[in-house]
Amino acid sequence: MSASTCSKLSPCSPLYVAFSNQQPSKGHSLRHHRLNRKRRLTKQTKEKKMAVLVKKEMEIKNLKLYLENKSIIEENEKLRKKALLLHQENQALFYQLQKKSSNPLHDHLAPNN
């Protein structure tokens, strides 16, 4: 191609080839580094906020489960006491039944005076 048909910025131009092989300027690299750092910090901040939210949600769930567990334990204790009273009442009634059933038999076998 002739130089007259190539513009200064076309790929066949010597200026294009010379500039395309150059490394980015330090200013560009610094801006790029700062932008990446800002993006990374923003992402880290979002992740930290999410971690805090998740932690708070877990604490709330944990508290709710703790209160529910405490309520179940209290109800269990009430039922245990009730069961103990019923067991004692059952034993007393059984003792009375044995006593009544053993007396007629004892009176029947005893000699009459």
Contact map, one row per residue, 1 for C-alpha under 8 A:
11101100000100000000000000000000000000000000000000000000000000000000000000000000000000000000000000000000000000000
11111100000000000000000000000000000000000000000000000000000000000000000000000000000000000000000000000000000000000
11111110000010000000000000000000000000000000000000000000000000000000000000000000000000000000000000000000000000000
01111110000000000000000000000000000000000000000000000000000000000000000000000000000000000000000000000000000000000
11111110000000000000000000000000000000000000000000000000000000000000000000000000000000000000000000000000000000000
11111111010110000000000000000000000000000000000000000000000000000000000000000000000000000000000000000000000000000
00111111110010000000000000000000000000000000000000000000000000000000000000000000000000000000000000000000000000000
00000111110011110000000000000000000000000000000000000000000000000000000000000000000000000000000000000000000000000
00000011111010110000000000000000000000000000000000000000000000000000000000000000000000000000000000000000000000000
00000111111110010000000000000000000000000000000000000000000000000000000000000000000000000000000000000000000000000
00000000111110011000000000000000000000000000000000000000000000000000000000000000000000000000000000000000000000000
10000100011111011000000000000000000000000000000000000000000000000000000000000000000000000000000000000000000000000
00100111111111111000000000000000000000000000000000000000000000000000000000000000000000000000000000000000000000000
00000001000111111100000000000000000000000000000000000000000000000000000000000000000000000000000000000000000000000
00000001100011111110000000000000000000000000000000000000000000000000000000000000000000000000000000000000000000000
00000001111111111111000000000000000000000000000000000000000000000000000000000000000000000000000000000000000000000
00000000001111111111100000000000000000000000000000000000000000000000000000000000000000000000000000000000000000000
00000000000001111111110000000000000000000000000000000000000000000000000000000000000000000000000000000000000000000
00000000000000111111110000000000000000000000000000000000000000000000000000000000000000000000000000000000000000000
00000000000000011111110000000000000000000000000000000000000000000000000000000000000000000000000000000000000000000
00000000000000001111111000000000000000000000000000000000000000000000000000000000000000000000000000000000000000000
00000000000000000111111100000000000000000000000000000000000000000000000000000000000000000000000000000000000000000
00000000000000000000111110000000000000000000000000000000000000000000000000000000000000000000000000000000000000000
00000000000000000000011111011000000000000000000000000000000000000000000000000000000000000000000000000000000000000
00000000000000000000001111111000000000000000000000000000000000000000000000000000000000000000000000000000000000000
00000000000000000000000111111100000000000000000000000000000000000000000000000000000000000000000000000000000000000
00000000000000000000000011111110000000000000000000000000000000000000000000000000000000000000000000000000000000000
00000000000000000000000111111111000000000000000000000000000000000000000000000000000000000000000000000000000000000
00000000000000000000000111111111100000000000000000000000000000000000000000000000000000000000000000000000000000000
00000000000000000000000001111111110000000000000000000000000000000000000000000000000000000000000000000000000000000
00000000000000000000000000111111111000000000000000000000000000000000000000000000000000000000000000000000000000000
00000000000000000000000000011111111100000000000000000000000000000000000000000000000000000000000000000000000000000
00000000000000000000000000001111111110000000000000000000000000000000000000000000000000000000000000000000000000000
00000000000000000000000000000111111111000000000000000000000000000000000000000000000000000000000000000000000000000
00000000000000000000000000000011111111100000000000000000000000000000000000000000000000000000000000000000000000000
00000000000000000000000000000001111111110000000000000000000000000000000000000000000000000000000000000000000000000
00000000000000000000000000000000111111111000000000000000000000000000000000000000000000000000000000000000000000000
00000000000000000000000000000000011111111100000000000000000000000000000000000000000000000000000000000000000000000
00000000000000000000000000000000001111111110000000000000000000000000000000000000000000000000000000000000000000000
00000000000000000000000000000000000111111111000000000000000000000000000000000000000000000000000000000000000000000
00000000000000000000000000000000000011111111100000000000000000000000000000000000000000000000000000000000000000000
00000000000000000000000000000000000001111111110000000000000000000000000000000000000000000000000000000000000000000
00000000000000000000000000000000000000111111111000000000000000000000000000000000000000000000000000000000000000000
00000000000000000000000000000000000000011111111100000000000000000000000000000000000000000000000000000000000000000
00000000000000000000000000000000000000001111111110000000000000000000000000000000000000000000000000000000000000000
00000000000000000000000000000000000000000111111111000000000000000000000000000000000000000000000000000000000000000
00000000000000000000000000000000000000000011111111100000000000000000000000000000000000000000000000000000000000000
00000000000000000000000000000000000000000001111111110000000000000000000000000000000000000000000000000000000000000
00000000000000000000000000000000000000000000111111111000000000000000000000000000000000000000000000000000000000000
00000000000000000000000000000000000000000000011111111100000000000000000000000000000000000000000000000000000000000
00000000000000000000000000000000000000000000001111111110000000000000000000000000000000000000000000000000000000000
00000000000000000000000000000000000000000000000111111111000000000000000000000000000000000000000000000000000000000
00000000000000000000000000000000000000000000000011111111100000000000000000000000000000000000000000000000000000000
00000000000000000000000000000000000000000000000001111111110000000000000000000000000000000000000000000000000000000
00000000000000000000000000000000000000000000000000111111111000000000000000000000000000000000000000000000000000000
00000000000000000000000000000000000000000000000000011111111100000000000000000000000000000000000000000000000000000
00000000000000000000000000000000000000000000000000001111111110000000000000000000000000000000000000000000000000000
00000000000000000000000000000000000000000000000000000111111111000000000000000000000000000000000000000000000000000
00000000000000000000000000000000000000000000000000000011111111100000000000000000000000000000000000000000000000000
00000000000000000000000000000000000000000000000000000001111111110000000000000000000000000000000000000000000000000
00000000000000000000000000000000000000000000000000000000111111111000000000000000000000000000000000000000000000000
00000000000000000000000000000000000000000000000000000000011111111100000000000000000000000000000000000000000000000
00000000000000000000000000000000000000000000000000000000001111111110000000000000000000000000000000000000000000000
00000000000000000000000000000000000000000000000000000000000111111111000000000000000000000000000000000000000000000
00000000000000000000000000000000000000000000000000000000000011111111100000000000000000000000000000000000000000000
00000000000000000000000000000000000000000000000000000000000001111111110000000000000000000000000000000000000000000
00000000000000000000000000000000000000000000000000000000000000111111111000000000000000000000000000000000000000000
00000000000000000000000000000000000000000000000000000000000000011111111100000000000000000000000000000000000000000
00000000000000000000000000000000000000000000000000000000000000001111111110000000000000000000000000000000000000000
00000000000000000000000000000000000000000000000000000000000000000111111111000000000000000000000000000000000000000
00000000000000000000000000000000000000000000000000000000000000000011111111100000000000000000000000000000000000000
00000000000000000000000000000000000000000000000000000000000000000001111111110000000000000000000000000000000000000
00000000000000000000000000000000000000000000000000000000000000000000111111111000000000000000000000000000000000000
00000000000000000000000000000000000000000000000000000000000000000000011111111100000000000000000000000000000000000
00000000000000000000000000000000000000000000000000000000000000000000001111111110000000000000000000000000000000000
00000000000000000000000000000000000000000000000000000000000000000000000111111111000000000000000000000000000000000
00000000000000000000000000000000000000000000000000000000000000000000000011111111100000000000000000000000000000000
00000000000000000000000000000000000000000000000000000000000000000000000001111111110000000000000000000000000000000
00000000000000000000000000000000000000000000000000000000000000000000000000111111111000000000000000000000000000000
00000000000000000000000000000000000000000000000000000000000000000000000000011111111100000000000000000000000000000
00000000000000000000000000000000000000000000000000000000000000000000000000001111111110000000000000000000000000000
00000000000000000000000000000000000000000000000000000000000000000000000000000111111111000000000000000000000000000
00000000000000000000000000000000000000000000000000000000000000000000000000000011111111100000000000000000000000000
00000000000000000000000000000000000000000000000000000000000000000000000000000001111111110000000000000000000000000
00000000000000000000000000000000000000000000000000000000000000000000000000000000111111111000000000000000000000000
00000000000000000000000000000000000000000000000000000000000000000000000000000000011111111100000000000000000000000
00000000000000000000000000000000000000000000000000000000000000000000000000000000001111111110000000000000000000000
00000000000000000000000000000000000000000000000000000000000000000000000000000000000111111111000000000000000000000
00000000000000000000000000000000000000000000000000000000000000000000000000000000000011111111100000000000000000000
00000000000000000000000000000000000000000000000000000000000000000000000000000000000001111111110000000000000000000
00000000000000000000000000000000000000000000000000000000000000000000000000000000000000111111111000000000000000000
00000000000000000000000000000000000000000000000000000000000000000000000000000000000000011111111100000000000000000
00000000000000000000000000000000000000000000000000000000000000000000000000000000000000001111111110000000000000000
00000000000000000000000000000000000000000000000000000000000000000000000000000000000000000111111111000000000000000
00000000000000000000000000000000000000000000000000000000000000000000000000000000000000000011111111100000000000000
00000000000000000000000000000000000000000000000000000000000000000000000000000000000000000001111111110000000000000
00000000000000000000000000000000000000000000000000000000000000000000000000000000000000000000111111111000000000000
00000000000000000000000000000000000000000000000000000000000000000000000000000000000000000000011111111100000000000
00000000000000000000000000000000000000000000000000000000000000000000000000000000000000000000001111111110000000000
00000000000000000000000000000000000000000000000000000000000000000000000000000000000000000000000111111111000000000
00000000000000000000000000000000000000000000000000000000000000000000000000000000000000000000000011111111100000000
00000000000000000000000000000000000000000000000000000000000000000000000000000000000000000000000001111111110000000
00000000000000000000000000000000000000000000000000000000000000000000000000000000000000000000000000111111111000000
00000000000000000000000000000000000000000000000000000000000000000000000000000000000000000000000000011111111100000
00000000000000000000000000000000000000000000000000000000000000000000000000000000000000000000000000001111111110000
00000000000000000000000000000000000000000000000000000000000000000000000000000000000000000000000000000111111111000
00000000000000000000000000000000000000000000000000000000000000000000000000000000000000000000000000000011111111000
00000000000000000000000000000000000000000000000000000000000000000000000000000000000000000000000000000001111111100
00000000000000000000000000000000000000000000000000000000000000000000000000000000000000000000000000000000111111100
00000000000000000000000000000000000000000000000000000000000000000000000000000000000000000000000000000000011111110
00000000000000000000000000000000000000000000000000000000000000000000000000000000000000000000000000000000000111111
00000000000000000000000000000000000000000000000000000000000000000000000000000000000000000000000000000000000001111
00000000000000000000000000000000000000000000000000000000000000000000000000000000000000000000000000000000000000111
